[in-house]
Amino acid sequence: MKKYRLNKYLYPALIITLFFLCSCAHYQKNLPQTDIHQNEPYTFDAFNQPRDADETFVILTFSGGGTRAAAFSYGVLEEMKNTQLPGLNKTILDEADIISTVSGGSFTGAYYALFGPRIFTDFKEKFLYRNIQKELALSLMNPANWLRLSSPYFSRIDLAAELYDTTIFEAGTFKSLADRKKRPFLIINATSLYQGSRFEFTGEQFNYIGSDILSYPIARAVAASSAFPFLLSPISLINYPYPDEYKMTDADKMALKDYWNNKSRYYNAFNNTMYADKKGHSYLHLMDGGLADNIGLRAVNDLYLRGGIRKKINSGEIKRLLVIVVNAKNEPQETLDKNESPPGLSTVALKTATVSMDNYSFETVESIKKLFADRIEAQMNLDGCQQKLDEHCKDGYKLPALAGGKMKLYVVDISFDNLPDNDEKNFLKHLPTTFHLEKNEVERLISAGRLLFKGHPEFKAFMDEFK
């Protein structure tokens, strides 16, 4: 009788206890920074190479677009691995210095940065061929997760990050990347919901929120970068008080006074230094990086403005700059313009979230071209002036050379629009933005990436430089 009464009350008590424990589930917190130098191992400057290694400087950017983008960028990586530089015992992929990624492209970029050549043996099975969407749906249907999801501090994105961490990135952290001490330097991009600005997972960015980047999981950064609106919830970070001896950088102080002369630099500093208000911004919430920049090029622009790339150009270390932009922009088949009645709320919401992702990508590419081309043009003008002086002046006066002006620029922008086969172009452009594609679709995307990279006229001009 006593045993019956014990069981009668024990099981309900256990269930109630389990409910409260699970309903207190919490997302994995970013840790506070304890020293102002703590994040230095994961900055671009810490990933320095021997001086002559920067003569050929290669920047890769991988766009958003789910598995479509991941497979397309994988194809480009594969072709780079198979392309030997004339006269050198290395491939173009060996020269990769920076990879800036967004959303679906973050899976490919992060995996390569973390595991190197291993990507070509197991990434297809670990990610590209998998039905990630189905696996996430099954985890949502798991009764054990229902209680966890009842917590206001644990959501679908946390389940996704756990799945990525255990099955793709093997619990890798940014310390794993820093310890490799080997380029490429990876920049994973997300979007801060508060001001709609780009948020990158780097040591410099984490300094602004008083947090340690080294202990942060790669999987959670990728989850933030690919947290598409309406389908997944944001990844949250804590904005901690600054460690002792923290000071605003001189570069930020100057930028905040430079609104009229350089608005790009001003807003970059403004969006970062706002986190000094710890009470007003105790937390920040991150979503898909494509909301701020769907091709990852703005990170390159900002790194130039902060000096990382510009210093190498100024010192003459970079002789050839190759920028490879892999843009998996699609063109889904829609019937919006065939109906007189306006589309429904869900359609409008989805279009509102995605139109800006695609429409301004080409302008970003052009602005990057102009950023570097202006330096080269200025040097050409100086060279022209010097030639005239040499012709008409006998005193041998020499104009000062513009730092880095001798650098040659190549921008390889790859998209489905460049495919010569119209049927294949239309097929790939109509693939959906999902985390599940059929195996034959993945292979066609990989083949397209390889074909478009190899046949790009700017890439051919770059290769001719070595002959």
Secondary structure, DSSP 8 states (H G I E B T S, - for coil): -HHHHHHHHHHHHHHHHHHHHHHT-------B--STTTTGGGSGGGG---GGGGSEEEEEEE---HHHHHHHHHHHHHHHHT-B-TTSSSBTGGGEEEEEEETHHHHHHHHHHHHGGGHHHHHIIIIITS-HHHHHHHHHH-HHHHHHHTSTT--HHHHHHHHHHHHTSTT-BHHHHHHHT-S-EEEEEEEETTT--EEE-SHHHHHHTTB-STTSBHHHHHHHHT--TTTS--EEEE-----TT----HHHHHHTT-TTT-HHHHHHHHHHHGGG-TTTTSEEEEEEGGGT-TTSHHHHHHHHHHTHHHHHHHTT--SEEEEEEE---------GGG-SS---HHHHHHHHHHHHHHHTHHHHHHHHHHHHHHHHHHHHHHHHHHHHHHHH-SS-------TTTT-EEEEEEE-GGG-S-HHHHHHHHTS-SSS---HHHHHHHHHHHHHHHHH-HHHHHHHHTT-
